Amino acid sequence: MPTPTDGMKAEARRGLDWRKEFKRGGTEVGVARARDIVNGKDLSRETIGRMVSYFARHEVDKKGQGWSQGEDGYPSAGRIAWALWGGDAGKSWAEKELKKMEMNVIVDGIKEAVENGQATVNLKEASALTGSGSGVGGRVIYDDAFAALRLANPLRRGSRIINTIGSDQAFVAKVGNATLIQSGTDNPWGYPINSNTGSPNIDTAFWQLPVRALNATVPVRTAVLSDIDNLAETIAMDMALEFSQQEALSMMFNNDQSGSTTVNYGATSGLRGLNSYAGSTSAAAFGTSGSAITNGRHTVLQVSQASATAVSYDDLANLMAALPAQYLFKPTTAWMMHPTTIGALRKLKAASSNVINFVESGDDDGGAVVYIFGHPVIPNPYMQVAGAGNFPVYLAEWERFFTIADNEQMSIKMFEQSQVGFMTFFGEKRVCSTIRDVFAGVRLVG
């Protein structure tokens, strides 16, 4: 088990001294954690997971009065509690150690595959925490083993991610009175905001999608297998990155069961790609209900570019105006576009002058086209660029617009002598994806 660093010990000791002096800050759990850290006690996986959760919940405390030295009320109760858990040093240490532990889940599966030819890796590990829930505390799912997926597949940034079991995932959404908001007076449910005086329809749409298998293969020279302890983590990361690429390609481009299966992310083997949804310049709409693969093919509201060959400033302004107001400025509302599109926008100039539209501001946004009109920009190298019939830009409240359902098991198999001098690890992971709320996203079309 990992042990606390000297920096964590110093911070925890400071927290204990402050709490004794000022009679505030932290709980008995925090005090116990501080004592474990100061004493250099080995910290379990469960404890490290609780540390990561604590720091994530209480990061906001840094904005409070009395956090920084020189402010009134320093040290605040939040600052003392933060110190009890090891402070900033504890936060970075816990995040690093948890990620390492979770990656070892796949590493162990790879080692088992080497010995036995195959392995099943359970990526779902729950731990009981103090608090509410069935008398044993809340349940927390640790899925950091696929942290690489979250970083390398841009569609996982902000999208709703759920866990699923079995071979199919069903989705239900309220669609009664659904209508487009373009007049500026309607809302997407079609009745006044004060609906107590109206008669809102409670119709729902239902669609069911198969959970598809994504594959990753990693070849390894048999001559270096004696060093498998050091190779395994790298192999695991390579697998995660390859899964990431397959996911992102399928989630954007797959033509949703049309045509023949030519690649492992397309046609009947793939997911329902965002670009495969029908588009309309006048109305967004939910697709038909049912359990067939053809159901739930929604219609996305799209805005036509002034010129198909390039994205203009007015195109972006028109696209933002098309997104319903209630989805603007939410935590997961963001633009998504190819890095090439981002580069072109950074060079964009007003038609009648040499004035650049997006300039380096030096403010919190970090520079040109990191934010556009207040929304962050997510680079997605798996998207299309400007062109006739292409979709170069999406703007959405991603948590409502897009859902990814993960099956938390992955199988790993090992094939010896797949080529002379090589063995090949074959990984399989199951996932499905869908538009969740068709009104929560819009796109440009060339």
Residue pairs with C-beta under 8 A, 6 or more apart in sequence:
1 42
1 43
1 44
1 45
2 42
2 43
2 48
2 93
2 97
3 40
3 41
3 42
3 43
4 12
4 36
4 37
4 40
4 41
4 43
4 86
4 90
4 93
5 89
5 93
7 86
7 87
7 89
8 37
8 86
8 87
8 89
8 90
8 93
9 37
9 38
9 40
10 89
11 83
11 86
11 87
11 88
11 89
11 90
12 33
12 34
12 35
12 37
12 38
12 83
12 84
12 85
12 86
12 87
12 90
13 34
13 38
14 83
14 87
15 25
15 26
15 30
15 34
15 80
15 81
15 82
15 83
15 84
15 85
15 87
16 31
16 34
16 35
16 38
16 84
18 25
18 75
18 79
18 80
18 83
19 25
19 26
19 31
19 80
19 84
22 75
22 80
24 77
24 80
25 75
25 76
25 77
25 78
25 79
25 80
25 81
25 84
26 34
26 77
26 80
26 81
26 84
27 81
29 130
30 81
30 84
30 85
31 84
33 47
33 51
33 84
33 85
33 86
34 83
34 84
34 85
34 86
36 43
36 47
37 43
37 85
37 86
37 90
43 51
43 97
45 98
45 101
46 127
48 94
48 97
48 98
48 101
49 98
49 127
49 140
49 142
50 129
51 85
51 86
51 90
51 91
51 94
52 94
52 95
52 98
53 129
53 140
54 85
55 82
55 85
55 90
55 91
55 94
55 95
58 78
58 81
58 82
61 67
61 76
61 78
61 79
61 81
61 82
62 78
62 82
64 76
64 78
65 71
65 72
65 73
65 76
66 72
66 73
66 74
66 75
66 76
66 78
66 79
67 74
67 75
67 76
67 78
67 79
68 74
75 83
85 91
86 93
86 94
98 142
98 144
99 144
99 147
102 142
102 143
102 144
102 145
102 147
103 144
103 145
103 147
103 233
103 236
103 237
104 233
105 121
105 122
105 123
105 125
105 145
106 121
106 145
106 236
106 239
106 240
106 410
106 412
107 232
107 233
107 235
107 236
108 119
108 121
109 119
109 120
109 121
109 410
109 412
110 119
110 228
110 232
110 235
110 236
110 412
110 425
111 228
111 232
112 118
112 119
112 412
113 119
113 412
113 413
113 414
113 425
114 225
114 228
114 414
117 413
117 414
118 411
118 412
118 413
118 414
119 411
119 412
119 413
120 409
120 410
120 411
120 412
121 145
121 409
121 410
121 411
121 412
122 408
122 409
123 143
123 145
123 146
123 408
123 409
123 410
124 141
124 143
124 163
124 408
124 409
125 141
125 142
126 139
126 140
126 141
126 142
127 139
127 140
127 142
128 136
128 137
128 138
128 139
129 137
129 138
129 139
129 140
130 137
131 137
131 138
132 138
133 139
141 163
141 408
143 406
143 408
145 236
145 240
146 240
146 243
146 406
147 240
148 237
148 240
148 241
148 244
149 156
149 240
149 243
149 244
149 247
150 156
150 157
151 244
152 240
152 241
152 244
152 245
152 248
153 244
153 245
153 247
153 248
153 251
154 248
154 336
154 378
154 379
154 380
154 381
154 382
155 247
155 248
155 251
155 252
155 274
155 336
155 380
155 398
155 402
155 404
155 433
156 247
156 404
157 334
157 378
157 398
158 331
158 332
158 334
158 378
158 398
158 399
159 332
159 398
159 399
159 401
159 402
159 403
159 404
160 398
160 399
160 400
160 402
160 403
160 404
160 436
161 403
161 404
161 405
161 406
162 403
162 404
162 405
162 406
163 405
163 406
163 407
163 408
164 211
164 405
164 406
164 407
164 432
165 407
166 211
166 407
167 210
167 211
168 208
168 209
168 210
168 211
168 291
169 208
169 209
169 211
169 405
169 432
170 206
170 207
170 208
170 291
171 206
171 207
171 208
171 209
171 296
171 403
171 434
171 436
172 204
172 205
172 206
173 204
173 205
173 286
173 436
173 437
174 189
174 202
174 203
174 204
175 203
175 204
175 205
175 286
176 189
176 190
176 200
176 201
176 202
176 203
176 204
177 189
177 190
177 191
177 200
177 201
178 188
178 189
178 190
178 285
178 286
178 439
179 186
179 188
179 189
179 190
179 283
180 186
180 188
180 282
180 283
180 284
180 301
180 439
181 187
181 188
181 324
181 325
181 439
182 282
182 322
187 193
187 324
187 326
188 284
188 324
188 326
188 439
189 195
189 200
190 200
190 201
191 198
191 199
191 200
192 198
204 289
205 286
205 287
205 288
205 289
205 296
206 289
206 290
206 291
206 295
206 296
207 287
207 288
207 289
207 290
207 291
207 295
207 296
207 434
208 290
208 291
208 292
208 295
208 296
209 272
209 293
209 296
209 432
209 434
210 293
210 432
211 405
211 407
211 430
211 431
211 432
212 250
212 269
212 270
212 271
212 430
212 431
212 432
213 269
213 428
213 429
213 430
214 243
214 246
214 247
214 250
214 264
214 265
214 428
214 429
214 430
214 431
215 246
215 264
215 426
215 427
215 428
216 238
216 239
216 242
216 243
216 246
216 426
216 427
216 428
216 429
217 242
217 424
217 425
217 426
217 427
218 235
218 238
218 239
218 242
218 424
218 425
218 427
219 418
219 419
219 422
219 423
219 424
219 425
220 231
220 235
220 422
220 423
220 424
220 425
221 421
221 422
222 416
222 417
222 421
222 422
222 423
223 421
224 231
225 231
225 423
235 425
239 412
239 425
239 427
242 427
243 427
243 429
245 382
246 264
246 265
247 265
247 271
247 431
248 380
248 382
249 265
249 382
250 265
250 266
250 270
250 271
250 273
250 433
251 271
251 273
251 274
251 404
251 433
252 273
252 274
252 275
252 380
252 382
252 383
253 265
253 266
253 273
253 275
253 276
253 382
254 265
254 266
254 267
254 270
254 271
254 272
254 273
254 276
255 266
255 267
255 270
255 273
255 276
256 270
256 272
256 273
256 276
256 293
256 297
257 267
257 268
257 293
257 294
258 267
258 276
259 266
259 267
260 267
260 268
261 267
261 268
261 269
263 269
264 270
265 271
271 431
271 432
271 433
272 296
272 297
272 432
272 433
272 434
274 391
274 394
274 402
274 435
275 384
275 391
276 297
277 297
277 298
277 299
277 300
277 435
278 297
278 298
278 299
278 300
279 299
279 300
279 301
279 302
279 391
279 443
279 445
280 299
280 300
280 301
280 302
281 301
281 302
281 303
281 304
281 445
283 299
283 301
284 298
284 299
284 300
284 301
284 438
284 439
284 442
285 298
285 299
285 438
286 296
286 298
286 438
287 295
287 296
287 297
287 298
287 299
288 294
288 295
288 296
288 297
289 295
289 296
290 296
296 434
298 435
298 438
299 438
300 435
300 438
300 441
300 442
300 443
301 322
301 438
301 439
301 442
301 443
302 391
302 442
302 443
302 444
302 445
303 315
303 318
303 319
303 322
303 442
303 443
303 444
303 445
304 444
304 445
305 311
305 312
305 315
305 386
305 392
305 444
305 445
305 446
306 312
306 314
306 315
308 386
308 387
308 388
308 389
308 390
308 446
309 386
309 387
309 446
310 344
310 386
311 337
311 341
311 344
311 345
311 386
311 392
311 393
311 444
312 348
313 348
313 350
313 357
315 393
315 444
316 335
316 345
316 372
316 373
316 393
317 373
319 393
319 395
319 442
319 443
319 444
320 328
320 373
320 375
320 395
322 442
323 333
323 395
323 396
323 397
323 441
323 442
324 439
324 440
327 333
327 396
327 397
327 400
327 439
327 440
328 397
329 374
329 375
330 397
330 399
330 400
331 399
332 397
332 398
332 399
332 400
333 375
333 395
333 396
333 397
333 398
334 375
334 376
334 377
334 378
334 395
334 396
334 398
335 372
335 375
335 376
335 377
335 378
335 393
335 394
335 395
336 377
336 378
336 380
336 383
336 393
336 394
336 395
336 396
336 398
337 377
337 378
337 379
337 380
337 383
337 392
337 393
337 394
338 379
338 380
338 381
338 383
338 384
338 385
338 392
339 379
339 381
340 385
341 383
341 385
341 386
341 392
341 393
342 369
342 377
342 379
344 386
345 357
345 358
345 368
345 369
345 372
346 356
346 358
346 368
346 369
347 356
348 356
348 357
348 358
349 355
349 356
349 357
350 357
356 368
358 368
358 369
358 372
359 368
360 367
360 368
361 367
361 368
365 371
369 377
370 376
370 377
371 377
375 395
383 391
383 392
383 394
384 390
384 391
384 392
385 392
386 392
386 446
387 446
388 446
389 445
389 446
390 445
390 446
391 443
391 444
391 445
391 446
392 444
392 446
393 443
393 444
394 441
394 442
394 443
394 444
395 441
395 442
395 443
396 402
396 440
396 441
396 442
397 440
397 441
398 441
400 436
400 437
400 440
401 435
401 436
401 437
401 438
401 440
401 441
402 433
402 434
402 435
402 436
402 441
403 433
403 434
403 435
403 436
404 431
404 432
404 433
405 431
405 432
405 433
406 429
406 430
406 431
407 429
407 430
407 431
409 429
409 430
410 427
410 428
410 429
411 427
411 428
412 425
412 426
412 427
413 425
413 426
413 427
414 423
414 424
414 425
414 426
415 423
415 424
415 426
416 423
417 423
418 424
435 441
